[in-house]
Amino acid sequence: MSGEHLSNIPMTHREIAQAALRATVGSATIDSIRPIPGGVSGALVYRVTAGGRRYVLRMEGLASPLRNPHQYTSMRIAAQAGIAPRLHHVDEVARVAVMDFIVEQPLNTYPGGPHALAQALGDMLRRLQATPRFGRFVEYPEIVARLWAHVCRTNLFAPGVLDAHTQRLADLRGAYTWNSDEAVSSHNDILPRNLLFDGERLWLVDWESAYCNDPVVDMATMLDNFAPSPELEEVLLQAWLGHPPDRSLRDRLELMRALTRLFYAGVQFSAVATAARLVPDTDLSAPTLAEFQQALRDGRLAPDALETRHLLGKMYLAAFFTGEKPPGLPPPISAFQVMGTAEA
């Protein structure tokens, strides 16, 4: 294997990459190894071309305190069900996987438009939840609470600024009830950046958060990211359930949507907290989506800047508190610029 190709990979991961690729392609010549940008998990992800085929090489970064131990088993089950791309190699000890590379087409080119996409997503979720159950991990409200506690410890915000949100989280956790025997296989991070369309069908990628969970978690995230109108929400729900949800399920979905919004606010703030902030923020005001997009178009916000993520976190925080829809997380944040230009 050419050292030139491996030069894109940090020294700490070169032996892991070499072993995984040899197990996948054997003696075939590796033509290229190129980084795939845009991920937020910290994983090292590369597109590999070898023997006339393209693969994705994914190696985990530093393990977080909440690292999910079931991700590779979950990925295998999903691949066998045709929901995740085909797996060629997995080494759970080395924390590496090699899978098919999907040549991605824009989701807005899905045949039949948003209605058909919502139907396909609901069907995909129904098939995922019918697979052999993934391993159990931490219950979702606990995951959210731990992430939020971390945010509150970062000193991103001045003392007292987040107290009302912390209380709302406590209220939601107190109201949350479910039967853990009803847990199903869950991706737990179904965002546009993790959904690929190859021109014919959909694939889910990035299974690091996948474990057995409350069935409404994935649907809550889907509703906020793929159903911008009440009509599309109903299409998505009908395709998932096969019938309209009852009042009880709708109430559970609303509660879970609030929790997922706080989770993604926490993800943004945690990323921002990796850089020193001189003065804690005292202002939780958030721009509208239209204002956010305009700021990106005007160049007042840089798509991948930490300040942009800070504002995005505030938008999710506002949605958590008010019940309004959050902005969504297209792949990557810079896609806001493209979306905004298209709508202008």
WOLINCOR-V875624 format. One record per backbone hydrogen bond with DSSP energy under -0.5 kcal/mol. NH is the residue of the N-H (numbers start at 0). CO is the residue of the C=O. E is the energy in kcal/mol with one decimal. If there is no record, write none. Layout:
nh=NH co=CO e=E
nh=NH co=CO e=E
//
This chain:
nh=5 co=1 e=-1.6
nh=6 co=2 e=-0.8
nh=6 co=3 e=-0.6
nh=7 co=4 e=-1.1
nh=8 co=5 e=-2.1
nh=12 co=9 e=-2.1
nh=13 co=9 e=-0.6
nh=13 co=10 e=-0.9
nh=14 co=10 e=-0.5
nh=16 co=12 e=-2.5
nh=17 co=13 e=-2.8
nh=18 co=14 e=-2.3
nh=19 co=15 e=-2.3
nh=20 co=16 e=-2.5
nh=21 co=17 e=-2.3
nh=22 co=18 e=-2.0
nh=23 co=19 e=-0.9
nh=24 co=20 e=-3.2
nh=25 co=21 e=-1.7
nh=27 co=24 e=-1.9
nh=30 co=28 e=-0.7
nh=30 co=48 e=-2.5
nh=31 co=48 e=-1.4
nh=33 co=46 e=-2.7
nh=35 co=44 e=-2.8
nh=36 co=34 e=-0.6
nh=43 co=58 e=-3.4
nh=44 co=42 e=-0.6
nh=45 co=56 e=-2.5
nh=46 co=33 e=-3.5
nh=47 co=45 e=-0.6
nh=47 co=54 e=-2.7
nh=48 co=31 e=-2.3
nh=49 co=47 e=-0.5
nh=49 co=52 e=-2.6
nh=50 co=28 e=-1.3
nh=52 co=49 e=-2.0
nh=54 co=47 e=-2.9
nh=55 co=98 e=-3.1
nh=56 co=45 e=-2.7
nh=57 co=55 e=-0.6
nh=57 co=96 e=-2.9
nh=58 co=43 e=-3.0
nh=59 co=94 e=-2.3
nh=66 co=63 e=-1.8
nh=68 co=66 e=-0.6
nh=70 co=67 e=-0.9
nh=73 co=69 e=-2.6
nh=74 co=70 e=-2.2
nh=75 co=71 e=-2.2
nh=76 co=72 e=-2.2
nh=77 co=73 e=-2.5
nh=78 co=74 e=-2.5
nh=79 co=75 e=-2.5
nh=80 co=76 e=-1.4
nh=81 co=78 e=-1.5
nh=82 co=77 e=-2.8
nh=83 co=77 e=-1.2
nh=87 co=97 e=-3.2
nh=88 co=97 e=-1.7
nh=90 co=95 e=-2.5
nh=94 co=90 e=-1.3
nh=95 co=90 e=-1.8
nh=96 co=57 e=-2.2
nh=97 co=88 e=-2.7
nh=98 co=55 e=-2.2
nh=99 co=85 e=-2.2
nh=100 co=53 e=-1.6
nh=101 co=99 e=-0.5
nh=102 co=100 e=-0.6
nh=103 co=101 e=-0.9
nh=104 co=196 e=-3.7
nh=108 co=105 e=-1.9
nh=109 co=106 e=-1.9
nh=112 co=109 e=-2.3
nh=115 co=111 e=-0.8
nh=116 co=112 e=-2.3
nh=117 co=113 e=-2.6
nh=118 co=114 e=-2.0
nh=119 co=115 e=-2.5
nh=120 co=116 e=-2.5
nh=121 co=117 e=-2.3
nh=122 co=118 e=-2.2
nh=123 co=119 e=-2.4
nh=124 co=120 e=-2.5
nh=125 co=121 e=-2.1
nh=126 co=122 e=-2.3
nh=127 co=123 e=-2.5
nh=128 co=124 e=-2.6
nh=129 co=125 e=-0.6
nh=129 co=126 e=-0.6
nh=130 co=127 e=-1.6
nh=136 co=211 e=-0.6
nh=141 co=138 e=-0.8
nh=142 co=138 e=-1.9
nh=143 co=139 e=-2.5
nh=144 co=140 e=-2.3
nh=145 co=141 e=-2.5
nh=146 co=142 e=-2.3
nh=147 co=143 e=-2.7
nh=148 co=144 e=-2.4
nh=149 co=145 e=-1.8
nh=150 co=146 e=-2.1
nh=151 co=147 e=-2.4
nh=152 co=148 e=-1.0
nh=152 co=149 e=-0.7
nh=153 co=149 e=-0.6
nh=153 co=150 e=-1.3
nh=155 co=150 e=-0.6
nh=157 co=280 e=-2.8
nh=160 co=157 e=-1.9
nh=162 co=159 e=-1.1
nh=165 co=161 e=-2.2
nh=166 co=162 e=-2.3
nh=167 co=163 e=-2.1
nh=168 co=164 e=-2.4
nh=169 co=165 e=-2.0
nh=170 co=166 e=-2.3
nh=171 co=167 e=-2.5
nh=172 co=168 e=-2.6
nh=173 co=169 e=-1.9
nh=174 co=170 e=-1.6
nh=175 co=171 e=-1.3
nh=179 co=177 e=-0.7
nh=181 co=178 e=-2.5
nh=182 co=179 e=-1.5
nh=183 co=212 e=-2.7
nh=185 co=210 e=-1.0
nh=190 co=188 e=-1.7
nh=192 co=328 e=-0.8
nh=193 co=190 e=-1.8
nh=194 co=191 e=-1.2
nh=195 co=193 e=-0.5
nh=195 co=202 e=-2.9
nh=196 co=104 e=-0.6
nh=197 co=200 e=-2.2
nh=202 co=195 e=-2.5
nh=203 co=82 e=-2.6
nh=204 co=193 e=-2.4
nh=209 co=206 e=-1.5
nh=210 co=185 e=-1.1
nh=211 co=134 e=-3.1
nh=212 co=183 e=-2.8
nh=216 co=213 e=-1.8
nh=218 co=214 e=-0.7
nh=219 co=215 e=-2.5
nh=220 co=216 e=-1.8
nh=221 co=217 e=-2.4
nh=222 co=218 e=-2.8
nh=223 co=219 e=-1.5
nh=224 co=220 e=-1.4
nh=225 co=221 e=-2.9
nh=226 co=222 e=-0.9
nh=232 co=228 e=-2.0
nh=233 co=229 e=-1.9
nh=234 co=230 e=-1.8
nh=235 co=231 e=-2.5
nh=236 co=232 e=-2.5
nh=237 co=233 e=-2.6
nh=238 co=234 e=-2.3
nh=239 co=235 e=-1.7
nh=240 co=236 e=-2.7
nh=241 co=237 e=-2.9
nh=249 co=245 e=-2.2
nh=250 co=246 e=-2.3
nh=251 co=247 e=-2.0
nh=252 co=248 e=-2.4
nh=253 co=249 e=-2.2
nh=254 co=250 e=-2.0
nh=255 co=251 e=-2.4
nh=256 co=252 e=-2.6
nh=257 co=253 e=-1.6
nh=258 co=254 e=-1.7
nh=259 co=255 e=-2.7
nh=260 co=256 e=-1.9
nh=261 co=257 e=-1.9
nh=262 co=258 e=-2.2
nh=263 co=259 e=-2.3
nh=264 co=260 e=-1.9
nh=265 co=261 e=-2.4
nh=266 co=262 e=-2.0
nh=267 co=263 e=-1.8
nh=268 co=264 e=-2.6
nh=269 co=265 e=-2.5
nh=270 co=266 e=-1.6
nh=271 co=267 e=-2.0
nh=272 co=268 e=-2.2
nh=273 co=270 e=-1.1
nh=274 co=271 e=-1.7
nh=280 co=155 e=-3.4
nh=283 co=281 e=-0.5
nh=291 co=287 e=-2.6
nh=292 co=288 e=-2.7
nh=293 co=289 e=-2.2
nh=294 co=290 e=-2.2
nh=295 co=291 e=-1.6
nh=296 co=292 e=-2.4
nh=297 co=293 e=-2.6
nh=298 co=294 e=-0.6
nh=298 co=295 e=-0.6
nh=299 co=294 e=-1.5
nh=300 co=294 e=-1.6
nh=304 co=301 e=-1.7
nh=308 co=304 e=-1.6
nh=309 co=305 e=-2.3
nh=310 co=306 e=-2.1
nh=311 co=307 e=-2.3
nh=312 co=308 e=-2.6
nh=313 co=309 e=-1.8
nh=314 co=310 e=-2.0
nh=315 co=311 e=-2.1
nh=316 co=312 e=-2.4
nh=317 co=313 e=-2.5
nh=318 co=314 e=-1.9
nh=319 co=315 e=-2.2
nh=320 co=316 e=-1.7
nh=321 co=317 e=-2.6
nh=322 co=318 e=-2.1
nh=331 co=329 e=-0.7
nh=334 co=331 e=-2.2
nh=335 co=332 e=-2.4
nh=336 co=333 e=-1.2
nh=337 co=333 e=-0.9
nh=338 co=334 e=-2.8
nh=339 co=335 e=-2.9
nh=340 co=336 e=-2.1
nh=341 co=337 e=-2.2
nh=342 co=338 e=-1.7
nh=343 co=339 e=-1.2
//
